[in-house]
């Protein structure tokens, strides 16, 4: 997904709250391995359907496959279908897919990503490609792939007593810069119509473009504003697991993404793990963002591993609290 595409990139400025650093010295790595090979295969499988653009057969088929995989791993499924309106008036047949581990547990963690593809490769260096759909291997499929591998781990290592909700947000990438609310339509809908009345979670983590080559995940601005403690916890987990180079303790930009409605409407503190390429000429989201080159050839298993193992550390250590 995304993601978040559109995304305004601004200076984080002085409005952000600061997170008090905590030492990772006394935290032990969780003895449970996230499989980058498995996550890569999940990413490939989504791309096998083709671009998952709204209202397409590939979109519907991939959604059914995502549901079937979460069900295979024993999670409870809620499909939140709705017809949303795109910025151009297009009716979008949207489906937010919610997969819940231990749905009865009161203490819950939210992990989310968008699963739709952008219909237009409007950042491609070749103008002839601007009306072509994006395969979205990174900007969409990678986040869902990490969530599916986490769900697989939960099915074989069911040692968590906390609940986990994986939400695949839809209609994230049908946005236009001229329409401020045209991004993250599925997340907006979910935040206003929670899949369970009164739903609460300790915190949320959004995964957006978490499989790119040479990706580095700087601390996103709105994450620091709404959930600095969660940022600190995730970056600490990256340090413990040996992936601190992927999570520099530096600030990136303020990104319009699915975590916005989660924070502002649902009132759940949620952060965005999203890459920042400060020296990339094509885009600060990397050279393949919203281009026809967002394909499996540009997915890096090492990046998937860094993000996935960091989340394993967060979840299993959160279970000890």
N, C-alpha and C positions, 0 to 999 in steps of 0.2 A: 503495500500500500503504500501507499502512499505515497503516500502519504501525505501527508500532510502537506501536502503538497504545496500548495501554493505558496504558501508559506512565506510569511514575512520574515525577513531576517533583519533584525535590528540589534543595536547595541544593548547589552543587558542593563547597562546604566546603574544608577545608584538606588533604584527602587526595589531591588531584590533583597530579601532577607538572607542573612548568612547562616550557613549550617555550621554548627560547632564540630570541628573534626574530632573523631574518636580514633583511638589506636586500634589497629588490627593485629597487634603483636600477639595477643593472648587468644586469638580465635583460631581454631584448628580447621583445616579444610575438610569439607564433607567427603566421606569415602564413597562417593557415588558418581560415576562418570557419565557425563552428557555425551551422546554419540553424535559427532558432527556428520558422520556418514549417513546416519539415519535421517537427520534433519535435512541434509542435502537431497536425499531421495524424496522426502516429503515436498521439498521445494520443486524438484523436477516433476513430480507427479501433478502438481497444480499447473505447471506450465504445459504439460502434455495436453491439457484441455484447450490450450490456446489462450489468448487474452481474455480475462474474465471481466469484460466490460458489461455495464448494466444492461439488462433486458436481452442479453444474448443467450444462446443455447449453452455456450461454454460456461457462462456464469452459473446457470442453473445446475448443470451437470457437476461442476466443481463444488458447488455448495452441498449437493447431495453426498459427494465423496467425503467432504470435510465432516459432515454429520456422521457418516458411517464409520470413519476412523475414530472419532471421539467415542462413539458407542462401542466400538470394538474394544476400547480400553476401559469400558465400564463406567463412563461418565453419563450423568443425566443431561438430556438435551432439551433446550427450549429454542424454538425457532420463532423469531419476532419478525413477522412479515408485515410490510407496510408499503404503500405507494407514496413515495416522496416526490417533491417537485424540484427538478434541477433549475439552475439559474436561468436557463433558456426556456423554461416552461415544460421541458420533457418530463413525463411521468416516469419515475424510476421504480421498478419492482424490486424493492430492497428486502434483504433478509439478514438481520443480525442473528448470528448463531452463538448461543450461550451453552457451554459445556461445563457442568458442575461436578467437582469431586467432593465427596462428603457433603451433600446438599443440606443435611440436617445440622451441620456444625454452625454455631453462632459466630465464632471467630473466623473471618474469611479474608483472603487475599485475592485481588483482581489482577489478572494478566490479560492484556488485550493487544490487538493488531487489526489493521484493516485487510480485507481479502479481495476487494475489487481492483480492477486494473484501470489505468487512465485511458480514456478513449482516443486521446490525441497525443502524439509525440511532439508536443509544441515547443520543446526545448532542444530538439535535434538540430545539429549544425547544418543539416541539409533541409532546406525549406520544403522540398518535395515530400518529406516524411511527416510534415506537421499534421496531416490529417490521418495518419496511420495509427492504429492502436499500439499501446505499449504492452510488451509481454509481461512486464512487472515481476520478474524473478526476484528482484531485490525489493522494489517498492510495492510490497504487498505479500508475495508468497513467502519471503524469508521469515517474516514475523509469525505467520501462521505455522510455518515449518518448525520453528523453535517451540511454539506452544504444543504442537502435536508430539514432539519428542519428549517434552516434559510430561505430557499426559501418559505417554508410553511408559516412562520411568515410574510414574505413580501407580501404574497397573501392575508392575513387577516388584516394586519396593514400596508397598503401602504402609509406610511407617509414619505418615503425617496424620496428626489428629486435627489439624486445622482444615478448613474448607478452602478450596481454590476454585475460582470461576474464570474460565478462559472465554473471552468474548471476541468473536470475529466480527468487527464492525464492517458494515457495508456502506456503499455510496460515499466513500471518503474522497475519492479522487475525481469526482465530476464537479470540479470547481473552476472558478474564473476570478482573476485578480480584481475585477471591477465590482464583485459582489462579495461583501465581507462574510456573509453567512452561508456562502455556497459550498464551503468545504465541510467535511466531517458530518454529512447529513445523517448517516446512520447513528453516529455517536450522539448527535443532538436528539434524535428521536428516542434512543434508549434512555438518555438522561432525563427526559421528560415523561417517559413511560417505562419505568423500571420493570424488569422481567418478573420481579417479585415485589409486592407492595412493601414499602419500608426497607428495601434492601440496603444493607450497609456492608462495608468492607474496611479493614484496618487501613489499607492503602491500595493504590493501583500502580501498575507499571505498564506503560505502552511501549510496544516494540515496533519501530518503524525503520525499514531499510537496514536490517541488522545482519546482512550477508555480503556486503560489498567489499571489493578488493581495497586494501589499504585504508579501511574505515577506522576512524577514531571518534569516540563518543564523548564530546565535550558536555559540560553541564548546561543543559538547556535553560533558557531564561525563565519561562513560566513555571518550570519544575522547581527552580530555586525560589520563586515567589510563593507558590502554593504548598510545596512539600519539600523544603530543604532537608529535613531529617531523613526522608526517604532517599533523596539523592545521596546523602552522606552514607547511608547504610549500603546502597548498591555499589557505590564506588569503593567502599571498604571491602565488600565481598570480592570485588574484582582484584583488589590487592592481595587478599588472602589466597585466592585461587591462582595467582601468578599472572593475571591478565591486566595489570595496572597500566601497561603501555597502551592498551585499547581504550582505557578510561582515564585520560589525563585530567588532573585536577585544575582545569581551566574552564572559563566560561565561554559558551558559544552564543548563539543568537536566540531571540524569542520566536518560537515557531507556532503558527496556527496549525493545530493538529487535533486528533481525537481526544487527547487528554484535556483539551479546553472545556468541552461540555461536562466531562467527568468531574473536573474541579469546580467549575462555575455553577453548574445546574444541579448535578447529583450531590455535590458537596463532599466528594471523596477525594482525599489528597492523592494525586496521581502525577507521576513523572513520565517523561518522554526519553527513551533511549533512542537517539537519532544521530546519525553521523554529521560531522562538520568538517569540511575540507577547506581550510582557510586560504589555501594557495591554488585552488582549482579554478582555472579560467572559465570552464563551461558552467559550473554551478557550485555553490558552497555545499550542495548535497552530493557532490561527486560527478564525474564525467558522464555517467549513464542516466542520470536523473531525467525522466520524461523524454527519453530518446528510444529509438528502436534497438539500442544496444543494451537495454536493461534485460539481459537474457542470462541463461545458465552459464555461458562462457565467462561471465563476469561475477559469478558467485564464488566466494572464497570460504572453504570449509573452516579455515582457521578463525575467521570472523564469527561464524556460526558457533564454533566451540567456545570462543571467548565470552560471548553473550549468554549462551546456554549454561555454561558451567557457573557463571556468575549468578544466574537465577537459581540454579540448584542450591548454591550456597545460601542465598537469601531465604528460600523457602524452607529448607531443612533446619536452618538455624532459627528461623522465626518460630518453628514448631517447638523449640525448647523454651520459649518465653512463657 
